[in-house]
Amino acid sequence: MISPQALLNRITLNDMICWCVIRALEKFPDANSHFLDDRIKSFHKVHLGIAVDTPRGLMVPALKNADDLSLEGLSKELKSLADSCKKGNINPELIQSNAATFTVSNLGNYGVEMFTPVINLPQAGILGVCTIINRPASIGNNIFGFVPYIGLSLTYDHRAIDGGPATLFLKEIKEQIENFSY
């Protein structure tokens, strides 16, 4: 068995954010959907799309049944998908936009503080993950310091999910991150 510390040494921040997104999608299934012409198709399983920068351009492979994986399994599979994209041997079925039910695009490692990701239609939404920046904040007892903040940007198709539920979904992702557990 792997110790919790050894496990966390292999897990990236992006893995943890994807874990939190999956947990939030389980609570907000309307965000885990496709808008198809005149109807909405909701999914019971999370097929997570992950944006990968490759020498041939951006690819978004789908990790099928991501909600069935442990945190360590999720981390391994995300790395495997990214490596397959970069090597050019990804299964073409996994990079079709309808293969994923929701996508995460992380530009944090590029130092991007804010961006608006574009939805991979027919998916109902995409989460943009920005870099972590230190901001001044009260840390209690009239003491101020710098606290790390990570920006999140949710782009969603209003035809599939309304603003109120989309806001609550984003709030759930935030709370999952702030109270991370696996």
N, C-alpha and C positions, 0 to 999 in steps of 0.2 A: 504494500500500500504506500502511496505517495503522501508525504507529510504535507499539511496545508501550506507551509512556507515554500516547499519545493514546487508545489502546484502553482502558487502565485508567482513564482519566479519565471514560469513559462507563459503565463497568461498576460496578454497585453491590455492596455486600457480600452482599445477598440473591441477586444473580445468581451470585456465586462459591459461595455455600452451595448453591444449587440445582445448580450444576455438580458440586459434590462429592457431593451426594446421588445424582445420576444415575450418577456413576462407581461409587459404592458399590452402587447397585441392580444394576448390571451384574455385580458380583462376588457379590451375594447375591440371586439371582432369586426366592428364596422370599418376600422382602419385596415384590416387584413382582408382586402377585397379588390375586385376589379370592376371598373365601370365599362360595360359592354353595350354600346349603342343606346338601348333604351331600358337596360336592366342592370342591377348590381348583383354580382356573384360574390358571396361571402365564402371564406374558407375556414374549415375547422383546424387545419394544420398550417403552421407557419413555414413558408418557403422563402427564406430570407435572401434578398438580393444584396450583394456587397460590391460597391464600386472599387475597381482595381485599375490602377494606372499601369499600362504596359507600353513597350516600345511601339506597338501598333495602334495605340490609342486606348481610350477608356473602354473597359469591358465590365459588365455587371452579371456575373454568374449567380445562379440561385443555389442556395443550400437547402435542399429538400428536407422537410420534416425537422427543421432546426429546433423546434420545440421539444423534440424527443431526446435531445443530447444533453449530457452533463456539461458543465462549464469547460472541463478539460477536453471533452469530445468536440464541443463547439469550436474551441480554439484550434484544435488539430485540423478539423474540416475546413475552417476558414483559411488557414495557412495553405492547405492542400489546394483549395480552389484558386487562391491567388497565385500560387506557384504554377499551376496548370495554365492559367491565363498568360502569365509572363513567358512560359516556355512555348506557348502556342499549341498546346495539346488538350485544350478544354473541350469537353463534349459540347458540340454546337447547340444541342437542345437546352443546355443549361444557361446559355446566354441570350435566349429569346426573351423579350420583355414580358411575355405572359408566363414565363417559367417561375418567376418570383411573385409573391403576394405583397411584399413590401420591401423597400430598399433602404440601406444605410450608406451614406457617402461621407467619409471622414477626411477633411482637409486640415485637421489639426496639426499633423506632422509637417505641413507646409507653412505653418505660422499664420494661417488665414483666420482672422478674428470674426468675420461675418460673411456669409454667402447665402444665396437662395438656390438650393438644388432644384433641378428640373425633374418632374415626375416621369417615370418610365411607364407610359401608357401601355396597357390598360390599368396598371396599378393605381390605387386610390391615393397613395401617399409615398413620401420619401423623407427621411430624416437627414438633415445636414448637421455634422458634428464639427465644431470649430476648435481652435486651439485653446489651451488653458492660459488665462492671463490672471495676474494678481491685481486685485482691486482693493482700495481702502474700504474698510468696514469696521463697524463696532464689534469688538470681541467680548464685550461685557464690562461692567464696573467702570464705565466712562473711559475705557481703554480702546484705542483704535490701532488697527494693524492692517496688514495686507492678507487677503484671503483669496485662494485660487478659485476662479470661476471658469466654467466651460460653457461656451455658447452652443445652443441647439436651435435649429431652424427646421420647422415642419412645413413642407409644401404639400398641399392636399387638393384633391379634386372635389370642389363643392357639390358636384352632381352626385358624388358617392357618399360623402360625409359632410355634415353641417359644421359650422364654425364652433358651436358650443361643445359638441362631443370631441371635435378635433383638439380643442383647447384642453379639455379634460384628459385626453390621451397623452398630449405633450406633458401635462402636469404629472401624470402617472410615470412617464419615462424619467422626468426630473426626480421624482420621489424614489423611484427604484434605484437611480444612481446615488442619490444622497444616503440611502439606507441599504446599500448593496449587501446582498447575502446570496450564497449559493448552496 
